[in-house]
Amino acid sequence: MTAQHEAPTQAAGEALEVWIDQDLCTGDGICAQYAPEVFELDIDGLAYVKSADDELLQEAGATTPVPLPLLQDVVDSAKECPGDCIHVRRVSDRVEVYGPDAE
């Protein structure tokens, strides 16, 4: 059996977090379609990350952990986002691994 797309790699135990730059958010909602457990559009029409308890995190720069089973969906959200506003980074050194500032 072959996979349709190659899953992103993550070193064992390497925690990732995601945040959205609302200043660049276009409100398309692609992220919420890919990973509704992580992203949600608010009444203001912008996307925000959600806590593990499903609470909308509206503070600027708020981050939430990326659950490993949802990593591919979160990465796809970052890649497809028309506003290039989704940032996924390592928790350990805060280096962006997916998103507009990834190397």
MODELLER restraints for C-alpha pairs under 7 A, 6 or more apart:
rsr = mdl.restraints
at = mdl.atoms
rsr.add(forms.Gaussian(group=physical.xy_distance, feature=features.Distance(at['CA:7:A'], at['CA:72:A']), mean=5.99, stdev=0.5))
rsr.add(forms.Gaussian(group=physical.xy_distance, feature=features.Distance(at['CA:8:A'], at['CA:72:A']), mean=6.40, stdev=0.5))
rsr.add(forms.Gaussian(group=physical.xy_distance, feature=features.Distance(at['CA:15:A'], at['CA:90:A']), mean=6.00, stdev=0.5))
rsr.add(forms.Gaussian(group=physical.xy_distance, feature=features.Distance(at['CA:15:A'], at['CA:91:A']), mean=5.63, stdev=0.5))
rsr.add(forms.Gaussian(group=physical.xy_distance, feature=features.Distance(at['CA:16:A'], at['CA:65:A']), mean=5.91, stdev=0.5))
rsr.add(forms.Gaussian(group=physical.xy_distance, feature=features.Distance(at['CA:16:A'], at['CA:66:A']), mean=5.47, stdev=0.5))
rsr.add(forms.Gaussian(group=physical.xy_distance, feature=features.Distance(at['CA:16:A'], at['CA:88:A']), mean=6.67, stdev=0.5))
rsr.add(forms.Gaussian(group=physical.xy_distance, feature=features.Distance(at['CA:16:A'], at['CA:89:A']), mean=5.54, stdev=0.5))
rsr.add(forms.Gaussian(group=physical.xy_distance, feature=features.Distance(at['CA:16:A'], at['CA:90:A']), mean=4.50, stdev=0.5))
rsr.add(forms.Gaussian(group=physical.xy_distance, feature=features.Distance(at['CA:16:A'], at['CA:91:A']), mean=5.37, stdev=0.5))
rsr.add(forms.Gaussian(group=physical.xy_distance, feature=features.Distance(at['CA:17:A'], at['CA:63:A']), mean=6.06, stdev=0.5))
rsr.add(forms.Gaussian(group=physical.xy_distance, feature=features.Distance(at['CA:17:A'], at['CA:64:A']), mean=5.33, stdev=0.5))
rsr.add(forms.Gaussian(group=physical.xy_distance, feature=features.Distance(at['CA:17:A'], at['CA:65:A']), mean=4.22, stdev=0.5))
rsr.add(forms.Gaussian(group=physical.xy_distance, feature=features.Distance(at['CA:17:A'], at['CA:66:A']), mean=5.14, stdev=0.5))
rsr.add(forms.Gaussian(group=physical.xy_distance, feature=features.Distance(at['CA:17:A'], at['CA:88:A']), mean=5.67, stdev=0.5))
rsr.add(forms.Gaussian(group=physical.xy_distance, feature=features.Distance(at['CA:17:A'], at['CA:89:A']), mean=5.55, stdev=0.5))
rsr.add(forms.Gaussian(group=physical.xy_distance, feature=features.Distance(at['CA:17:A'], at['CA:90:A']), mean=6.35, stdev=0.5))
rsr.add(forms.Gaussian(group=physical.xy_distance, feature=features.Distance(at['CA:17:A'], at['CA:91:A']), mean=6.16, stdev=0.5))
rsr.add(forms.Gaussian(group=physical.xy_distance, feature=features.Distance(at['CA:18:A'], at['CA:63:A']), mean=5.38, stdev=0.5))
rsr.add(forms.Gaussian(group=physical.xy_distance, feature=features.Distance(at['CA:18:A'], at['CA:64:A']), mean=5.58, stdev=0.5))
rsr.add(forms.Gaussian(group=physical.xy_distance, feature=features.Distance(at['CA:18:A'], at['CA:65:A']), mean=6.41, stdev=0.5))
rsr.add(forms.Gaussian(group=physical.xy_distance, feature=features.Distance(at['CA:18:A'], at['CA:66:A']), mean=6.39, stdev=0.5))
rsr.add(forms.Gaussian(group=physical.xy_distance, feature=features.Distance(at['CA:18:A'], at['CA:87:A']), mean=5.51, stdev=0.5))
rsr.add(forms.Gaussian(group=physical.xy_distance, feature=features.Distance(at['CA:18:A'], at['CA:88:A']), mean=4.38, stdev=0.5))
rsr.add(forms.Gaussian(group=physical.xy_distance, feature=features.Distance(at['CA:18:A'], at['CA:89:A']), mean=6.40, stdev=0.5))
rsr.add(forms.Gaussian(group=physical.xy_distance, feature=features.Distance(at['CA:19:A'], at['CA:49:A']), mean=6.38, stdev=0.5))
rsr.add(forms.Gaussian(group=physical.xy_distance, feature=features.Distance(at['CA:19:A'], at['CA:61:A']), mean=6.17, stdev=0.5))
rsr.add(forms.Gaussian(group=physical.xy_distance, feature=features.Distance(at['CA:19:A'], at['CA:62:A']), mean=5.98, stdev=0.5))
rsr.add(forms.Gaussian(group=physical.xy_distance, feature=features.Distance(at['CA:19:A'], at['CA:63:A']), mean=4.67, stdev=0.5))
rsr.add(forms.Gaussian(group=physical.xy_distance, feature=features.Distance(at['CA:19:A'], at['CA:64:A']), mean=6.78, stdev=0.5))
rsr.add(forms.Gaussian(group=physical.xy_distance, feature=features.Distance(at['CA:19:A'], at['CA:86:A']), mean=6.01, stdev=0.5))
rsr.add(forms.Gaussian(group=physical.xy_distance, feature=features.Distance(at['CA:19:A'], at['CA:87:A']), mean=5.38, stdev=0.5))
rsr.add(forms.Gaussian(group=physical.xy_distance, feature=features.Distance(at['CA:19:A'], at['CA:88:A']), mean=6.70, stdev=0.5))
rsr.add(forms.Gaussian(group=physical.xy_distance, feature=features.Distance(at['CA:20:A'], at['CA:48:A']), mean=6.27, stdev=0.5))
rsr.add(forms.Gaussian(group=physical.xy_distance, feature=features.Distance(at['CA:20:A'], at['CA:49:A']), mean=6.93, stdev=0.5))
rsr.add(forms.Gaussian(group=physical.xy_distance, feature=features.Distance(at['CA:20:A'], at['CA:61:A']), mean=6.79, stdev=0.5))
rsr.add(forms.Gaussian(group=physical.xy_distance, feature=features.Distance(at['CA:20:A'], at['CA:85:A']), mean=5.46, stdev=0.5))
rsr.add(forms.Gaussian(group=physical.xy_distance, feature=features.Distance(at['CA:20:A'], at['CA:86:A']), mean=4.69, stdev=0.5))
rsr.add(forms.Gaussian(group=physical.xy_distance, feature=features.Distance(at['CA:20:A'], at['CA:87:A']), mean=6.19, stdev=0.5))
rsr.add(forms.Gaussian(group=physical.xy_distance, feature=features.Distance(at['CA:21:A'], at['CA:61:A']), mean=6.77, stdev=0.5))
rsr.add(forms.Gaussian(group=physical.xy_distance, feature=features.Distance(at['CA:21:A'], at['CA:85:A']), mean=5.00, stdev=0.5))
rsr.add(forms.Gaussian(group=physical.xy_distance, feature=features.Distance(at['CA:21:A'], at['CA:86:A']), mean=6.64, stdev=0.5))
rsr.add(forms.Gaussian(group=physical.xy_distance, feature=features.Distance(at['CA:22:A'], at['CA:46:A']), mean=6.51, stdev=0.5))
rsr.add(forms.Gaussian(group=physical.xy_distance, feature=features.Distance(at['CA:22:A'], at['CA:47:A']), mean=6.99, stdev=0.5))
rsr.add(forms.Gaussian(group=physical.xy_distance, feature=features.Distance(at['CA:24:A'], at['CA:83:A']), mean=5.44, stdev=0.5))
rsr.add(forms.Gaussian(group=physical.xy_distance, feature=features.Distance(at['CA:24:A'], at['CA:85:A']), mean=5.52, stdev=0.5))
rsr.add(forms.Gaussian(group=physical.xy_distance, feature=features.Distance(at['CA:25:A'], at['CA:46:A']), mean=6.11, stdev=0.5))
rsr.add(forms.Gaussian(group=physical.xy_distance, feature=features.Distance(at['CA:25:A'], at['CA:47:A']), mean=6.79, stdev=0.5))
rsr.add(forms.Gaussian(group=physical.xy_distance, feature=features.Distance(at['CA:25:A'], at['CA:83:A']), mean=5.24, stdev=0.5))
rsr.add(forms.Gaussian(group=physical.xy_distance, feature=features.Distance(at['CA:25:A'], at['CA:85:A']), mean=5.84, stdev=0.5))
rsr.add(forms.Gaussian(group=physical.xy_distance, feature=features.Distance(at['CA:26:A'], at['CA:46:A']), mean=6.98, stdev=0.5))
rsr.add(forms.Gaussian(group=physical.xy_distance, feature=features.Distance(at['CA:26:A'], at['CA:83:A']), mean=5.53, stdev=0.5))
rsr.add(forms.Gaussian(group=physical.xy_distance, feature=features.Distance(at['CA:27:A'], at['CA:45:A']), mean=5.41, stdev=0.5))
rsr.add(forms.Gaussian(group=physical.xy_distance, feature=features.Distance(at['CA:27:A'], at['CA:46:A']), mean=4.77, stdev=0.5))
rsr.add(forms.Gaussian(group=physical.xy_distance, feature=features.Distance(at['CA:27:A'], at['CA:47:A']), mean=6.20, stdev=0.5))
rsr.add(forms.Gaussian(group=physical.xy_distance, feature=features.Distance(at['CA:29:A'], at['CA:41:A']), mean=6.48, stdev=0.5))
rsr.add(forms.Gaussian(group=physical.xy_distance, feature=features.Distance(at['CA:29:A'], at['CA:47:A']), mean=6.76, stdev=0.5))
rsr.add(forms.Gaussian(group=physical.xy_distance, feature=features.Distance(at['CA:30:A'], at['CA:77:A']), mean=6.51, stdev=0.5))
rsr.add(forms.Gaussian(group=physical.xy_distance, feature=features.Distance(at['CA:30:A'], at['CA:81:A']), mean=6.53, stdev=0.5))
rsr.add(forms.Gaussian(group=physical.xy_distance, feature=features.Distance(at['CA:31:A'], at['CA:39:A']), mean=6.07, stdev=0.5))
rsr.add(forms.Gaussian(group=physical.xy_distance, feature=features.Distance(at['CA:31:A'], at['CA:77:A']), mean=4.69, stdev=0.5))
rsr.add(forms.Gaussian(group=physical.xy_distance, feature=features.Distance(at['CA:31:A'], at['CA:81:A']), mean=6.95, stdev=0.5))
rsr.add(forms.Gaussian(group=physical.xy_distance, feature=features.Distance(at['CA:32:A'], at['CA:39:A']), mean=4.82, stdev=0.5))
rsr.add(forms.Gaussian(group=physical.xy_distance, feature=features.Distance(at['CA:32:A'], at['CA:40:A']), mean=5.22, stdev=0.5))
rsr.add(forms.Gaussian(group=physical.xy_distance, feature=features.Distance(at['CA:32:A'], at['CA:41:A']), mean=6.99, stdev=0.5))
rsr.add(forms.Gaussian(group=physical.xy_distance, feature=features.Distance(at['CA:34:A'], at['CA:73:A']), mean=5.42, stdev=0.5))
rsr.add(forms.Gaussian(group=physical.xy_distance, feature=features.Distance(at['CA:34:A'], at['CA:77:A']), mean=6.04, stdev=0.5))
rsr.add(forms.Gaussian(group=physical.xy_distance, feature=features.Distance(at['CA:35:A'], at['CA:73:A']), mean=5.56, stdev=0.5))
rsr.add(forms.Gaussian(group=physical.xy_distance, feature=features.Distance(at['CA:35:A'], at['CA:74:A']), mean=6.15, stdev=0.5))
rsr.add(forms.Gaussian(group=physical.xy_distance, feature=features.Distance(at['CA:38:A'], at['CA:49:A']), mean=5.55, stdev=0.5))
rsr.add(forms.Gaussian(group=physical.xy_distance, feature=features.Distance(at['CA:38:A'], at['CA:50:A']), mean=5.25, stdev=0.5))
rsr.add(forms.Gaussian(group=physical.xy_distance, feature=features.Distance(at['CA:39:A'], at['CA:47:A']), mean=6.49, stdev=0.5))
rsr.add(forms.Gaussian(group=physical.xy_distance, feature=features.Distance(at['CA:39:A'], at['CA:48:A']), mean=5.64, stdev=0.5))
rsr.add(forms.Gaussian(group=physical.xy_distance, feature=features.Distance(at['CA:39:A'], at['CA:49:A']), mean=4.59, stdev=0.5))
rsr.add(forms.Gaussian(group=physical.xy_distance, feature=features.Distance(at['CA:39:A'], at['CA:50:A']), mean=5.88, stdev=0.5))
rsr.add(forms.Gaussian(group=physical.xy_distance, feature=features.Distance(at['CA:40:A'], at['CA:47:A']), mean=5.41, stdev=0.5))
rsr.add(forms.Gaussian(group=physical.xy_distance, feature=features.Distance(at['CA:40:A'], at['CA:48:A']), mean=5.52, stdev=0.5))
rsr.add(forms.Gaussian(group=physical.xy_distance, feature=features.Distance(at['CA:40:A'], at['CA:49:A']), mean=6.44, stdev=0.5))
rsr.add(forms.Gaussian(group=physical.xy_distance, feature=features.Distance(at['CA:41:A'], at['CA:47:A']), mean=4.24, stdev=0.5))
rsr.add(forms.Gaussian(group=physical.xy_distance, feature=features.Distance(at['CA:41:A'], at['CA:48:A']), mean=6.26, stdev=0.5))
rsr.add(forms.Gaussian(group=physical.xy_distance, feature=features.Distance(at['CA:48:A'], at['CA:56:A']), mean=6.56, stdev=0.5))
rsr.add(forms.Gaussian(group=physical.xy_distance, feature=features.Distance(at['CA:48:A'], at['CA:57:A']), mean=6.32, stdev=0.5))
rsr.add(forms.Gaussian(group=physical.xy_distance, feature=features.Distance(at['CA:48:A'], at['CA:58:A']), mean=6.37, stdev=0.5))
rsr.add(forms.Gaussian(group=physical.xy_distance, feature=features.Distance(at['CA:49:A'], at['CA:56:A']), mean=6.23, stdev=0.5))
rsr.add(forms.Gaussian(group=physical.xy_distance, feature=features.Distance(at['CA:49:A'], at['CA:57:A']), mean=5.79, stdev=0.5))
rsr.add(forms.Gaussian(group=physical.xy_distance, feature=features.Distance(at['CA:49:A'], at['CA:63:A']), mean=6.87, stdev=0.5))
rsr.add(forms.Gaussian(group=physical.xy_distance, feature=features.Distance(at['CA:49:A'], at['CA:64:A']), mean=6.46, stdev=0.5))
rsr.add(forms.Gaussian(group=physical.xy_distance, feature=features.Distance(at['CA:50:A'], at['CA:56:A']), mean=4.51, stdev=0.5))
rsr.add(forms.Gaussian(group=physical.xy_distance, feature=features.Distance(at['CA:50:A'], at['CA:57:A']), mean=5.48, stdev=0.5))
rsr.add(forms.Gaussian(group=physical.xy_distance, feature=features.Distance(at['CA:50:A'], at['CA:64:A']), mean=6.57, stdev=0.5))
rsr.add(forms.Gaussian(group=physical.xy_distance, feature=features.Distance(at['CA:51:A'], at['CA:57:A']), mean=6.66, stdev=0.5))
rsr.add(forms.Gaussian(group=physical.xy_distance, feature=features.Distance(at['CA:51:A'], at['CA:64:A']), mean=5.73, stdev=0.5))
rsr.add(forms.Gaussian(group=physical.xy_distance, feature=features.Distance(at['CA:75:A'], at['CA:98:A']), mean=6.46, stdev=0.5))
rsr.add(forms.Gaussian(group=physical.xy_distance, feature=features.Distance(at['CA:78:A'], at['CA:84:A']), mean=6.89, stdev=0.5))
rsr.add(forms.Gaussian(group=physical.xy_distance, feature=features.Distance(at['CA:78:A'], at['CA:86:A']), mean=5.02, stdev=0.5))
rsr.add(forms.Gaussian(group=physical.xy_distance, feature=features.Distance(at['CA:78:A'], at['CA:87:A']), mean=6.83, stdev=0.5))
rsr.add(forms.Gaussian(group=physical.xy_distance, feature=features.Distance(at['CA:78:A'], at['CA:98:A']), mean=6.77, stdev=0.5))
rsr.add(forms.Gaussian(group=physical.xy_distance, feature=features.Distance(at['CA:78:A'], at['CA:99:A']), mean=5.38, stdev=0.5))
rsr.add(forms.Gaussian(group=physical.xy_distance, feature=features.Distance(at['CA:79:A'], at['CA:99:A']), mean=6.67, stdev=0.5))
rsr.add(forms.Gaussian(group=physical.xy_distance, feature=features.Distance(at['CA:84:A'], at['CA:99:A']), mean=6.83, stdev=0.5))
rsr.add(forms.Gaussian(group=physical.xy_distance, feature=features.Distance(at['CA:84:A'], at['CA:100:A']), mean=5.76, stdev=0.5))
rsr.add(forms.Gaussian(group=physical.xy_distance, feature=features.Distance(at['CA:86:A'], at['CA:99:A']), mean=5.75, stdev=0.5))
rsr.add(forms.Gaussian(group=physical.xy_distance, feature=features.Distance(at['CA:87:A'], at['CA:96:A']), mean=6.62, stdev=0.5))
rsr.add(forms.Gaussian(group=physical.xy_distance, feature=features.Distance(at['CA:87:A'], at['CA:98:A']), mean=6.21, stdev=0.5))
rsr.add(forms.Gaussian(group=physical.xy_distance, feature=features.Distance(at['CA:87:A'], at['CA:99:A']), mean=4.72, stdev=0.5))
rsr.add(forms.Gaussian(group=physical.xy_distance, feature=features.Distance(at['CA:87:A'], at['CA:100:A']), mean=6.92, stdev=0.5))
rsr.add(forms.Gaussian(group=physical.xy_distance, feature=features.Distance(at['CA:88:A'], at['CA:96:A']), mean=5.59, stdev=0.5))
rsr.add(forms.Gaussian(group=physical.xy_distance, feature=features.Distance(at['CA:88:A'], at['CA:97:A']), mean=5.86, stdev=0.5))
rsr.add(forms.Gaussian(group=physical.xy_distance, feature=features.Distance(at['CA:88:A'], at['CA:98:A']), mean=5.04, stdev=0.5))
rsr.add(forms.Gaussian(group=physical.xy_distance, feature=features.Distance(at['CA:88:A'], at['CA:99:A']), mean=6.14, stdev=0.5))
rsr.add(forms.Gaussian(group=physical.xy_distance, feature=features.Distance(at['CA:89:A'], at['CA:95:A']), mean=5.19, stdev=0.5))
rsr.add(forms.Gaussian(group=physical.xy_distance, feature=features.Distance(at['CA:89:A'], at['CA:96:A']), mean=3.89, stdev=0.5))
rsr.add(forms.Gaussian(group=physical.xy_distance, feature=features.Distance(at['CA:89:A'], at['CA:97:A']), mean=5.20, stdev=0.5))
rsr.add(forms.Gaussian(group=physical.xy_distance, feature=features.Distance(at['CA:89:A'], at['CA:98:A']), mean=6.84, stdev=0.5))
rsr.add(forms.Gaussian(group=physical.xy_distance, feature=features.Distance(at['CA:90:A'], at['CA:96:A']), mean=6.45, stdev=0.5))
rsr.add(forms.Gaussian(group=physical.xy_distance, feature=features.Distance(at['CA:90:A'], at['CA:97:A']), mean=6.93, stdev=0.5))
rsr.add(forms.Gaussian(group=physical.xy_distance, feature=features.Distance(at['CA:96:A'], at['CA:102:A']), mean=4.87, stdev=0.5))
rsr.add(forms.Gaussian(group=physical.xy_distance, feature=features.Distance(at['CA:97:A'], at['CA:103:A']), mean=6.97, stdev=0.5))
